[in-house]
Amino acid sequence: LNFYSLQDQFDNLEKHTQWGIDVLEKYIKFVKERTEIELSYAKQLRNLSKKYQPKKNSKEEEEYRYTSTRAFLATLNEMNDYAGQHEVISENMTSLITAELTRYVQELKQERKSHFHDGRKAQQHIETCWKQLEASKRRFERDCKEADRAQQYFEKMDADINVTKADVEKARQQAQLRHQMAEDSKAEYSSTLQKFNSEQHEHYYTHIPNIFQKIQEMEERRIVRIGESMKTFAEVDRQVIPIIGKCLDEITKAAESVDHKNDSQMVIEAFKSGFEPPGDVDFEDFTQPMKRTVSESSLSNSRGDGKSEPKFGSKSKGKLWPFIKKNKLMSLLTSPHQPPPPPPASASPSAVPNGPQSPKQQKEPLSHRFNEFMTSKPKIHCFRSLKRGGAGPEDFSNLPPEQRRKKLQQKVDELNRDIQKEMDSRDALTKMKDVYIKNPQMGDAASVDHRLAELGQNIEKLRLEVQKFEGWLAEVEGRLPARSEQSRRQSGVYEAQNASGVNSCAQDRESPDGSYTEEQSQETEMKAPATDFDDEFDDEEPLPTIGTCKALYTFEGQNEGTISVAEGEMLYVIEEDKGDGWTRIRRNEDEEGYVPTSYVEVYLDKNAKGA
């Protein structure tokens, strides 16, 4: 079968081939839109992966040490590769399908135009031949009729006796002329007819079949080409399936690497403080108010063995704030307390927002105190410097023992690495100096002496730093076992402990803002209180004053352990600011507590202990 059988359907064939080109252009548009979708999808996947990537030097980056978050990070990275494969799909479809088909369509249009132009030209030629044949036929017919009329006129004139001989001769010559013209027209018509028949045969059996064959081949090539493009469309997708499968396999592998036990252990290591839980609270017999005693395991923060709790009256010496100290396990799971309030903008503010409370409720019954302790919001005691955003002490004394040990160990390791780097640099410079000494033309050996001296000084400084931090580390590691002794002492089992137990207990001091303070010099040097009795509780020996201070602003203490002061008031300083922003002061024998350091101007005595 061929298109020659459609020689009488030239116009329909022309419309069909144009429709085929339109289909091809429609498929090109479809593939182009698919590539745009792939690019858009890949872009969205990359943006999604980037959106959830941890920011550098942020808290999120620290969270990605857990197996679950590492698996999530691996998923984000694999999604990047996954997006890259969709970009590959888009690029391959553009180069192998869209670009190739676009170029082919242009060539196809030119070829189609040429074939149909040849077809129209052949059609016009045969029509011209037909017109020439028709004209020759009409001329032959006309000449024949004219010859017949001339012959009839001659015969009429010849039969008429009244016509002269000259007229008859003239009519005879005219008839002969017309007859000759008819014969010439007949010969021309016969020649034209033969030529037309030859041209017509050539047209229908040679030219038109060749043109239709070319058009058929062109159309079949178009159909084959669009089929191959559809196959390429599928192959481009199939080529990236193995890589996409690898991405999914990596995501699965990352998910299978999640270890809940390991993550739990990391949480324990990250937040373990080394504190022991408090012991049981002893029963307090209120039927004998004059003989009431409180064990060290209660929340009264007693300072020595065999020492009674001071009364809740005016002589509590500002030590009632330990009453609201929460269980350390609870405090580690909650948010920190706010830092001391900044000094007010005006000279005499009436109140300070978010400031500590005044200790005016000291004579409430113990049951009310304990109820307040159980219902109040917990505070973190041991991450003061981290939560406030400020730099902590160099020896990390603001951290709990376990966290402090880890920080010190990290610092020692970091310093050792720095020492190794400096030593490597020194060794390299020493070798360079030896080369310069052996080959002076390569450089001056004295030029590296200054740098060698600097490296030696740096190494010495770093070694001193390592010794310092190793000393603190040894101190912490030697002190950690004493925590259990403190716990047993608090539980009431060990009522008579040595001084080391008291020292370790003193490390657990807490300032009014609920932060942890590593300071024991003031508390461990306290003497045993006098044994004289007050109304209900015993008194203890007051802390010695180390200077005076002047209140720069009015401060209304509202938290336990704080004290209210008025602007311009002069008071005694009994404990300096230990880095937590609070200073302990005394108004008289009965009133003492903490105030923000920024609210007072301190004048320390040069001869005072600890000044």
Salt bridges, closest charged atoms under 4 A:
GLU14 OE2 - ARG120 NH2 2.03
GLU25 OE2 - LYS109 NZ 2.74
GLU38 OE2 - ARG34 NE 2.80
GLU38 OE1 - HIS86 ND1 2.57
GLU87 OE2 - ARG46 NE 3.01
GLU100 OE2 - ARG103 NH2 2.56
GLU100 OE1 - ARG225 NH2 3.71
GLU111 OE2 - HIS115 NE2 3.31
GLU111 OE2 - ARG221 NH2 2.38
ASP118 OD1 - HIS117 ND1 3.92
GLU134 OE1 - ARG138 NH1 3.96
GLU141 OE2 - LYS145 NZ 3.60
GLU146 OE2 - ARG149 NH2 2.17
GLU169 OE2 - ARG172 NH2 1.98
GLU183 OE2 - HIS179 NE2 3.89
GLU188 OE2 - ARG139 NH2 2.33
GLU199 OE1 - HIS125 NE2 2.85
GLU219 OE2 - HIS16 NE2 3.41
GLU219 OE2 - ARG222 NH2 2.46
GLU235 OE2 - ARG238 NH1 2.81
ASP237 OD2 - ARG34 NH2 2.85
GLU284 OE1 - ARG292 NH2 2.42
GLU296 OE1 - ARG489 NH1 2.03
GLU364 OE1 - HIS368 ND1 2.28
GLU364 OE1 - ARG369 NH1 3.91
GLU372 OE1 - ARG369 NH1 3.73
GLU394 OE2 - LYS468 NZ 2.72
ASP395 OD2 - ARG404 NH2 3.53
GLU402 OE2 - ARG405 NH2 2.69
ASP449 OD1 - LYS433 NZ 2.74
GLU454 OE2 - HIS450 NE2 2.81
GLU454 OE1 - ARG451 NH1 3.20
GLU465 OE2 - LYS468 NZ 3.21
GLU475 OE2 - ARG479 NH2 1.80
GLU485 OE2 - ARG488 NH2 1.77
ASP508 OD2 - LYS328 NZ 2.85
GLU510 OE1 - HIS381 ND1 2.31
ASP513 OD2 - ARG388 NH2 1.56
GLU518 OE2 - ARG404 NH1 3.49
GLU518 OE2 - ARG479 NH1 2.67
GLU519 OE2 - LYS578 NZ 3.80
GLU523 OE1 - ARG303 NH1 3.19
GLU523 OE2 - ARG509 NE 3.20
GLU525 OE1 - LYS609 NZ 2.57
ASP534 OD2 - LYS311 NZ 2.44
ASP539 OD2 - LYS315 NZ 3.47
GLU540 OE2 - LYS319 NZ 1.78
GLU560 OE2 - ARG369 NH1 2.69
GLU569 OE2 - ARG587 NE 2.58
GLU575 OE2 - ARG509 NH1 3.59
GLU575 OE1 - ARG584 NH1 3.65
ASP580 OD2 - ARG384 NH1 3.53
GLU591 OE1 - ARG587 NH1 3.01
GLU592 OE2 - ARG584 NH2 2.97
GLU592 OE1 - ARG586 NE 3.23
